[in-house]
Amino acid sequence: MRPLSEIKGVSPALRSQLEKLGIHSVEALLLHLPLRYLDETRITAIRDLRLGEQTQIEGVVVHNEVSYKPRKMLNVRVQDDTGVLNLRFLHFYPSQVSAMQPGQRLRVFGEVRPGFFGYEMVHPTQRKVSDDTPVSQALTPVYPTTAGLSQSAIRKAVNLVLQDQHLGETLPGWAYASLLMPDFASSVRLLHQPSPDIALSTLEDHSHPAWQRLAYDELLAQQLSMRQHYARRKQSRAPAIPASKTLVAGLLKTLPFALTAAQQKVVAEISHDLALPHPMQRLLQGDVGSGKTIVACVAALQLIEQGWQVAMMAPTEILAEQHFKKLAAWLQPLGITVAWLTGSQNKKEREQSLSLIASGEAMLAVGTHALFQDDVQFKRLGLSIVDEQHRFGVGQRLALRKKGTLAQEMPGKGTPGSIEPHQLMMSATPIPRTLSMSYYADLDVSVIDELPPGRTPVATRLIADDRREEILQRVHDACAQGQQAYWVCPLIEESEALQLQTANDTYAYMQQAFPKLKVGLVHGRMKTPEKQAIMQAFSANKIHLLVATTVIEVGVDVPNASLMVIEHAERMGLSQLHQLRGRVGRGAAKSTCILLYSKQQCSQIGRQRLKVIYESTDGFEIAQADLHIRGPGELLGTRQSGVPMLKIADLERDAHLLQLAKITADQLLQRDPAAVSAHLQRWLSQAEEWVKV
C-alpha cells in the first residue's frame, strides 16, 4: 500500500481530513468513487431553463440583498443576455455576500424551481469566473465527504493520484477473458472524470462497463479473502470427534418424536465435520420451528461422549432459559449435568455454576453473554454453539471460542500448538443465496428445509386498526374457548413522536376489557425473575392473554397459543414479523396471526413489508424480499459482523458477477497466489477486518 504522503501536492492537513473518511492510502483514494455527477460541461441560457432540471448558467450579478423577513436570507439576482435568475441562500457567510457583489460574473449550478419572482435556485453552487474561463470538459464528480472536507479538496487529491502511474492490473488477463470489460486504469479514470458524451443514467445506475469492472474486482477480492480464511481454518487444529455410539441413540429413544429427513441430513453433515481434525465452522439455518435445538443437542452429545464440554450461547435470557430447560430435560436422564449461567443470577447460584463448569462436572453450559466473561473457565471446551448468531458481535463470538483454546504439543514435533473448539452457529433468519455466497463464503452452511409433522400453517390476516373492536372480540372468544393469545406492542412507554400504542397502556386496557381473563405483561425492562415468572405462568396456561413487546420474538414455545395480534405491524421489519408469527402454530390448533396496521401512518416501505409477510410463509422468500427492501447492511447487522460492506457491488444487481467471481477466485488461488496477494492489497486495505468468526 502506498501512503498518501508519497503524492506531491497532498498536504498534511488534507491527508488528515481524508483519514477521517478511512482513506489512508493511494489505493483507497482511487477507490473513493463519486456518489453522483453534475453536468457542468455546458452553459444554459436563462430563457431556456426548465423547472426541475439541474443545470448551469453564467451571468453577472445585478442585485445583492440580505433580507430579514420572514427569516434572514441572502437574495442575489444574476442576468445574462436572455433573462434574469434569482438565487436564494438561507444559510450563508459574510464572505459569500461579498463574493457575489453587483458586477461580479458568476457560474452557477443548481436545480431550477418556481419562486415569488420567477424561476430561482436555492443554495446553488457558484464560483467567480471571467469572460474567458473555460467550461469543464468532464462531468463533475460529487464524492462522499465529511465535515471540513470540501468537494474541491477531494477532487484536487483525486486528480493528483490519477496522474500517478501505478494504475496497472493486479490480476492476469485470463481472469477477465470471458468478460468484455475495460481495464482497471481506464475504468477508474472514467468514473472520476467522465466525458459529457457518456449517458448520465449509466453512471448513476452503475450499469456502465467501468462500474461493472470495479464491482467485479470488489466481489473477487471478497471471494478471495473469504476463501483464504476458509483455507487457513482447514490448517488449524481441533479435536477430531468420532460419531456417537451410545448417547445419541439413548437420546433418540426417549424423544416423543422422530427426526425429520432434513434434520437427519444436517446431523450427518455436522457429525462429519466434528470427526475432522480442524475446526468446524458451520452455520445451521432453519426456519422458525424447524427443530434446530435438537440438532444442536445431537452435535453436543458427540462431544460429550468423548469427554469434551459444550457451551451454548443465546442472545436473550428468555431464549437461553428455554434452551436450558429443554436440554436439561433431554440430557439429565442420560446422566449429563447441564449448567445455567446468566447475568441475573445471584452470587451463590453463579458461583455454583462456575464451579460445575470449571471442574468439568457440567458437560454442557447454557447461558447468555455471561458465558464469555473473564471468570468463566472451562476444563475442556470442544464445541461452542451460538444461537441467533447475528445478534452477537464479532468480539463476543471470538471471546467464547477462546474459552476452548488449549495449548498442546504437536504430535511428533515436541513444539507447542493450540487446539481450537468447533463452532456451530444457528439462525432462524434465513439468508438469501447471494448473501450466503458473499458474506458467508468462508462458512459451511446447512439448511433444515422442512418443518416437523404436526406443525399447523399459520393464517396471516391484514386488518386496519379502525377494526380494533372486532379483533378484541376475537381474542376474547379464543381465550374463552381455552386457547391462549399474544398481543404484541412495539414500545414500552409513550412516545410523543410516534404516538404508538404501548405495552403498558394495552395491558391496563386489556385487564379492564377482559375482567374474566388472566392477562399478563412481559417486556425487556422487567427484572429477569419477574419476566421468567410471567413466561412460566403463560406456558402453564395460567395466563390467557400475554401482552408483550418484541422480547418474545425468539425462543418462546407455547403450543397452546394459537392467536397473535401484532400492533403497528407496519413499523416492524420483515424478519421480526416472521419471527413473531412463528410463536404461534406450534400446536395442533388452527393458528392465526393478525397484523394490525395504521392506514394513516403506513409508509410505502411499510406497505411493501406487509404485502410480503401476508403473501408468504417461506423464510427464504421473506429474507430475499428483506434484502431488496433494506439492503445487506441491516440484514447482516454490519456493526456486529466485523465485515465491511461492499462499496461498489450490489448483490441483487450484480448477482451474475458474484457467480463469476466465485469461480475465478478458486482458480486464482490455485494458479496465481502472488496476484491474489496484490489484488487483496489494492481492495482490502485492512484485510484482517474481513476475517470473521
N, C-alpha and C positions, 0 to 999 in steps of 0.2 A: 504494500500500500504506500502511495506517495503522499507525504504531508502537504498541506496547502502552502506551507512556508516556502516550498520549492518554486512556487509560481510568483514571478515578479509582478508587483502591482497589487497583490492581495495583502493589505496592511494587517498588522496585528489586531487592530480594532475590528476590522471586517471579519477576520478569522474567528474572533471571539463571538461575534454575532452569529456567524454560520454554525458554530459549535452548539449554540442553543437549539438549532434545528437537527442536531445529531450529525452534522456534516463535518467530518474530521479529516477527510482525505480528498484528493483529486477525483478518485473514482466515485465517491459519494456525491460530490458536487455535480459531476457529469450526469448522474442518475437522479438528480433532483429535478424532475421534469415538470413542465408547466401544467397548471390546472386547466387553463383556457388560454385563448388568444384574442387580441384586439387587432382589428384591421385598420392600421394607421398608414397604409400604403397609398391611400388616395384621399383627396380633399373634396368634400361635397359642398356645392353652393347652398347657401342658406335657403334659397327659394325651393330647392329640390329635397329638403328634409322631409322624412316621413315619420309619423308617430310610431313609437315603439322600437325604432331601429337604433342600433348603436353605430355611431358614425363620427367622422372627424370634419371639423370646419376650421377655417382660418379667417381671422378678421382683426379689425382694430377696435380697441376699447373706446366707446363713445360716452359711457356713463359708469360711474362707480359710486355707490352709496351704501352706508351702513344704516339700516333702519332698526327700530326697537319695538315696533308693534306689528302684529300681536306678540312677536318674540324677536330677539336680536338675530339679524341675518345680514349677510352681505349680498347686495344686488349689483350685478355687472351686466352691461349691455355691450354686445360685440356686433360690429357691422362689416359686411363685405359688399361687393358691388351689386349684390342681388337682394339684400334684405338685412334684417336685424334679428338677433337671437338673445334671449335673456338667460343669464347664468345665475343660479341661486345657491348660496352656501350657508348652511345652518350652523356649522362648526368651522371656525377659521381662526387664523393667527394674524396679528398685525402685519407680519411680513407678506402675507398673501394680499392684503389690502393694498400695500404699497407696490406690489409686483404687478397689479392689474389697474394701474392708473390710466386715465384717458390718454390716447395717443400710442399706447403700447400695442404692438402686434402680437397676437396670441394664436397658438394652435390648440384647439380644444377637442377633447374626445369624450363622448358620453351618450346616454340614452335620451332620445327626444320625447318630451312629454308635453301635454297641454298645460298652459299656465294662465294666469289672470290677464297677461298682456301678450298673448300669442304663444308660440312654441317656446319651450325653455329646456335647459338641462340643469339637474340638481346634482351638486357635487361632482362635476366632470373633472377629469384630469386636464391640466393645462400647463403650457410652457411658453416662455418667451421665444419668439423667432424673428428673423429679419426677412427681407423680401426674397433673399436667395438661399434660405435654409432648405436643404434637400429633403424630400419626402422619404420616409423609411422604405427600404427595398424588401423587407421581410415582415411577416406578421409579428406583432409584438407579444411576447410570452408574458403570462401572468403566473407567478410562482407561489407556492405555499410559503408563508413567511411568518415572522414573529415580531413582537413589539420592538420598535427601534431599528428594524432592518427593512429598508425601503426596497421597492421593486427595482429601482435603478441600480442600487448597490449589488443586488443579486445578479442582475443582467451583466453588470460590469465583470463580476467574478467569473460567471459562466463563459463570457466571451474570451476572457484571458485563458481559461482552461481549454476552450475549443481550439485555440491557436497552437496548443501543445501537440506534440507528435506521438503521444502514447495512446492512440485510439485503435490499436491493432486488434486482431481477433485472438481470443483465448482458446478457442476450440478448433480442431481440424475441419477442413472443408466438408468431409463426409458427414459430419454431424448435421449439416444443413442441406445435404444433397437432394433430399426429397421435397424440400420447401423452396418455393420461389420467393425468396426474401432478400432485401438489400443487406449489405454488410453492416457491421456494428458502427463504424465511423460515420458513414453517410446517414444511418438511422438517427444517431444521436444529434448530429449537426442539423438534420432536417427538423427534428422535433424542437430544438432550441431556437432555430432560425428558419421557419418555414416560408417558402416563397408565396407571394399572393395568389399565384395561379392554382395552388392546392385547394381543393374543396374544404372549406372550414368544417363542414359536417363530419368528414372522415377523420379529422383531427380530434374533434370533440367527442365522437362516439368510439374512438380508439380502433376504428376499422382500417385505418391507413396501414400499409405494409410496414412502415417504420415502427409503429406502435406494436404491431403483431410480432415483429422480430424481437423487440425488447421484452415483450410479455413471454415469449417462448424461452428467451435466455433466463428470465427470472424463474420461471417454472422449472427449467432444467437445473438451475442452482439449488432450488428447494429439493428436488428429487435426489440430486447428487448428495446433498448434505444428509438427508434422511437415510439414504441407502448406506452411506458411510457409517452413520451411527448404528444402523442395524448390523452392519458387518463387525463393528467394534464390539458390540454386545455379544455377538457369537464367539468372540475371543475371550470374553470374561468367564469366570468360573462360578458355578453354583452347584449345590448338592444334586446329584443325579438320583432321583427317587423312583424306584420301581413301582409298578402298579400294585394297588392294594390287593391283598389276598383274603383278608378276613373282615376288616372294619366296614368297608363299603357294602359288602354282601350282607353283613349284620344290620346295617342301617336300612338298606332297601327292603329287607324282610319285615321291618317294623312299620314301614310307612303305609298309610291308608290309600296310597295312590301309586301308580307306576309312572316311571319317567316317559315323557313323550319321545318320539323318534328324534326330534330336533334336540332335545336335551341330551339324549344318548350320544348323538353325533358330537356335540360340543364337549361333553365329558371326555370322549375319546381324544379329541384334539388337545385338550388341556393335559390329560394324562400322558400323552405322547411328549409334550413339551417338558413336563416335570421330570421325565426319565432321562432327559438330555443333560450333559454336564455344563451347560451355560444358562444364564438367567432367562427364564420365560418372561416375556413382557407382552401379555395378551390382553386385548380389550374384548370383553364379553358384552355384546349388545343384545337386548331383548326388550320387546315392547312391554308396556305396563301389564303386570300379571302373568308374564310368560314363564316364570319359575326360575329366576336367576339364583335365588338364595340356595336352593337345594343343589344346584350345580356347583356353587362355591363351597358348599358343605362337603360334597364328594371330593373336591380337589383338596380341601383341608385334611380329610381323613387319609389321603395318600401320603401326606407329610407326617401326620401324627403317628401313623402305623410304624414309621421308621425313626420315631423319636425326635422329630423336629416340631417346633412350635409354629403357630399360625396367628397372625394379627388381622382383624377385620375392622376397618375404619369407615364410619358413616358420617355425613355432614351435620345431622341434627340428632338431638337426644331421643326424640320420638322414634326416628328410624333405627338408631343404634339399639335402643331398648327392645324394639320389636325383633331385630336380628338376634339379640342376646336370648330373649325368651324362646324364640323358635329353635335356635341352635342348641340351647341347653336342653330343651325337651327332646330333641333328636339324639343328642350325644351323651347326656348323663346316664341313660340306660346302658350305654356301651362302656361305662366306667371312665368317661373322659370329663375332666374338670374344665369348666368354661368360666373365665374371669370377666368381670364387668368393670369398665373404667370410664368415668366421665367427670367433667369439671364440677358438677353439682354435688358430688358425694361428700359426706362428712369425713373428717380426718381418719377416724377409725376404719371405716369401710375402704377408704382409699389405700391406707397402709396395708390392709389385709390383701387387697387385690394386687398391690405392688409386690408383696411378698410371694404370693402364689405364682406371679409371672416370673420373677427373678429366680425362684428356686426351680422352675420348670415343672412344678406340680400342675399348673394350669397350662394345658397344651394349646388352648385357644383363648385369645384375649379379644374381646369385642368392646368397642368404645367410639368416642368422638375424637376431636383434636387432642384430647388428653393423652392418647396413646403415644404421641411422639414427644412429650415433654421430657426434660432432661433427667428427671428422677425415675423414668420408666426404663428398666433394664430387663431384656430377655436373656434367658440362658442359651437358647439355640433357635433363633428365629429363621425359618426356612421359606416362609411364604407370607407376603403382605397382600391383603385383599382390600381394595379401595372402592367403596360403593359410591355411585353418583360422582365419579372421579373429576368431572369438570367443575365441581364446586370447591375443589381444593386447589390451593396454589402450588406451583411447581416446587417451591421450597418445602412445603408441607409433605408432599408425596415423597420427596427425597429424604426428608428427616425420618420418616417411618422406615423407609428401606434401609437407611444407615444403621438402624437398630439391629439389623441382622447381619452386618458385615463382619466376618470372622477372619482373623489372621491365621493362616495355616501354612505349613511347609508345602512347597510344591513337590509332588511325588518324584523321587529320584534325583532332585536337584538340590535339596537342602536349603533352598532360599525361600524366604517368607513370601507368601502371596495372599490374596484375600478371596474369600468365598462370599458371594452376594446372594441375598434371598431371591426367590422367584417373585414375580409381581403379577397379580390379576386385577385388572380394572374393570368395573362394571358400570353400565349406563343404561337407563331406561329411556333416554332421549336418543332415538335412532339417528345415525349420522349419514347424511346424503353421500352418495357414491363419490362425488367429486371431492368432498371434504375428506373422506376416508383415504382417497388416493393421494391427497396432497399433505394435509396436516397430520395424518396418522400413518404415513407411508413407512415409518420405522417400527410399526407395531404389527403383530399378528392379530387378526380380527376374527372372532367367532360370533355367529348370529343365531339366536333362538328365534326361528321364524314361524312358530306356531304356538297357539295358546293351549293350555291343558284342557282336556274334555270337561264339560260341565260348566265352563265359563259362559255366561249368557251375554249376547251382544247388548251393548248399551244404546238405547234410543236417545238421540240428541234432539232437543227442541229449542228453537229460537223464539223468544217471546219478549215483546216490548214491556218496559216496566209500568206502563199505564194499565196493564192487566194483572197487577200485583195481587189483587183480592182473589182472583181465580187460583193463583199459584198457592197462596196461603191456605185456601180450602183444600187443595190437592195434597199439600204437606200434612195438614190435619188428618185427612182421610187415610193416608198411607200409614201414619203413626197409630191411628186408632185401630187399624187392622193388624197391628203387631209388627209392622216393618219399622225401620229407622231411616232417618234422613239427615243430610248435611245442608247447612245454609252458609255459603262461603262469601265473605266480605273482604274487599281489598285493603281497607285501612282499619287501624285500631281506634284512632281518635279523629275527631272532626278536623277537616282541613278546609279553610275558607276558600283556598284557591281551587280545589277540586270539587267541593260540595258532594262528596261521595257518601253513600250510606256506610255507617261504621259498625264494627262488630259490637261495640258496647251498646250503642243505641238499638241495634237489631235484637240483641239478647234481651234487653229490657222490654222491648215491644213484644217479642215472642212470648215471654213469660205472661204478659198481660193478655195477649190474644188467645193463648192456649193454656188456660189455668189447669186443665186436667192432664196436660202432658208435662213430662220432666224434661226441661230444657237445660243444656249445658253450654259453656263458653270456653273456648281454648284459643290462645293467641301467643305469639312469640315472646311477649314481655312478661308472661306469667312465670313464677318460680317453678322450677322443674318438678318438685314433688306435687304441687298443685296441678300442673299440666298432666302429669302421669296419672294422678287420681281420677281426673276427668276422663282421660282416654280409657282407663281400665273400666270405669263405670259404663262408658259407651259400648265397649267391647262386650261387657256382660249384660247388655240390654237393659241397664238401669236408667239410661238416658235415652229418650226417644228422638229428640232433635238436638243436633250439635251445631251451634253457631261457631264458626271458626274463621280465622284468616288463612292465608295460603300456607301456614305452617303444616297443614295436613297434606300438602302437595305430594310428598313422597312417604312411603313406608307404612301408611295406615291400612290395616287389613281387617275389615269388619264385614263378614259375609252377609249379615242380616240387613245391612244398609243398602237400600235399593233405589233411593231417590236423592239427587243432589241438585241444589239450586245455586248457581253462581251469579252473584250480584255484580253489576257493571262489568260483564264479561268482555265488553269492547275495550276495556282498559288493560286486559291481560295478554301476555304473549301466547303464541300457539303452543309451545312446548308446555307451558304452565297449565293451559286449559286441558291439554291432552293428559297430563299427569293427574290433574284433579279429577277428570272424568273417570280415570282408572281406579278411583277409590270405590266406585260402585260397580255392580255387575260381577261381584266376587262370589255370589251365592247362586242358588237355583232360581230365585225370584226374578221376574222381569224387571229390568232396571232402566231408569230414565235420568238423563242429565239435562236440566233446564238452564239455558243461557239467557239471563235477564239482561237486557241492554237498554240504554237510554237513546231514544230517537234524536234528541237534541244534541247530545254530547258525542255521538258516534262518528268518528273521523273516517276518512276514506280508507286508511290503513286498517282501522278497527273493523270496517265492513268486510274488507278482504279476509281478515283473520276469521271472523265469524262464519263467512261463507265456506272457508276451507274446513273448519272444525265441524261444521254442520254436515258437509258432504262426505267427509272421510273419517274412518276409524283406523286407517292404516298409518302406523307411526312413521314409516319411511316416506310416504306421500306427504304427510304433515311436515316432516323435517325438511323435505325438499322445498315445499312452499315457504317455510320459515326462512330458509336460506335466501330465497328470492326476495322476500319482503324485508328482512333485516340485514342480510349480508353475513359473511362468515365471522366477523368480529364478535358480535354479540352471541352468536350461536356457540362459539368456542369458549367464550369467556376469556378473551385475549389476555387481559391482565393476569389472569390466573394461569394461563397455559405455559408462559415462558417462550412462546413462539411469536416472533414479529410477523405482522400481517403482510400479505403481498401488496406491493405498492402500485404495480402496473397491471399485472394479470388479473382477470376476473374469472372466477371458477365457472360461472354459468356461461359467460360469453366465450371463454377460451377453453372450453372442455375438450375440444378437438386437439388443441395444442398440449394440454395436460397429458393426454393419452400418448402422443408422440414423445413428449419429454420423458415419460416413464420408461419407454422402450429404449430411447437413446441413452438415458442415464446408465442403465445396466451395461450397455455396450461400451460406453466411455470408461466406466470403472474397470472393465476387463482389459481394454485395449490401450488406454492413454491416461494413466494416473497423473502425470505431470500437467496435462491440460485440465484435468479435473481440479487440481490444486489452484491453477491460475484463474479458472472460472469462478471458483468459490471466493478467492481473494477479491476479485472485482465486485462480485454481487453481495457477498456477506462480509461486511467489514468487521462484524463481531460474530464470527461463525459459531462460537460456543453457545450463543443465545438460541441457536436452532436445535441444540441438543436438549431434549426434554425427557422427563421421567414418567 
